[in-house]
Amino acid sequence: MASESYVLSHDAQDSNSVHKGIGLLPFQTLCHWDVELEKEKKKLLLIKHSQAPILSLNEGDCVEVYR
């Protein structure tokens, strides 16, 4: 992830921890948001981790950043 931090969505992965991204973008990321079953839990993990804004992306979405 290009963001500061993120939480994984899939059951086979560690989805109970905040993971460090490479920090290119000043926000936290929640991917696959439209199919996420534990939305509140994931949001709270990130809110407790950092005050950076949270970007949620639906399955298949992407973001383009221009300078």
MARRO-907864 format. One line per field, with one value per residue (C-alpha): residue in three letters; x, y, z. Coordinates in steps of 0.5 Angstrom, whole numbers. Example, Ala and Ser with C-alpha at 12.3 -4.5 7.8 and 13.67 -1.06 7.14 Angstrom:
<pts>
rest c(ALA/SER)
u c(25/27)
v c(-9/-2)
w c(16/14)
</pts>
This chain:
<pts>
rest c(MET/ALA/SER/GLU/SER/TYR/VAL/LEU/SER/HIS/ASP/ALA/GLN/ASP/SER/ASN/SER/VAL/HIS/LYS/GLY/ILE/GLY/LEU/LEU/PRO/PHE/GLN/THR/LEU/CYS/HIS/TRP/ASP/VAL/GLU/LEU/GLU/LYS/GLU/LYS/LYS/LYS/LEU/LEU/LEU/ILE/LYS/HIS/SER/GLN/ALA/PRO/ILE/LEU/SER/LEU/ASN/GLU/GLY/ASP/CYS/VAL/GLU/VAL/TYR/ARG)
u c(0/2/-1/1/-2/-8/-12/-13/-20/-19/-20/-13/-9/-8/-14/-14/-8/-6/0/5/5/11/8/7/0/-2/-8/-10/-13/-19/-20/-25/-30/-36/-35/-32/-36/-33/-33/-33/-28/-23/-25/-23/-17/-14/-17/-14/-7/-7/-10/-9/-15/-18/-19/-24/-24/-29/-27/-24/-23/-17/-15/-11/-7/-4/0)
v c(0/7/10/11/4/-1/-6/-13/-15/-23/-28/-32/-26/-22/-18/-16/-12/-5/-6/-1/2/5/12/16/18/22/17/10/5/0/-4/-8/-4/-6/-13/-12/-16/-13/-5/-2/-6/-5/3/3/-1/5/11/8/7/14/21/21/21/14/12/7/3/-1/-8/-6/1/5/13/17/22/28/34)
w c(0/-2/4/12/14/12/15/11/9/8/13/11/12/19/19/26/26/23/18/16/9/5/7/0/2/8/10/12/7/8/1/-1/3/0/1/8/14/20/18/25/28/22/22/30/29/24/29/35/31/28/27/19/15/13/5/4/-3/-6/-9/-16/-14/-15/-14/-18/-15/-19/-17)
</pts>
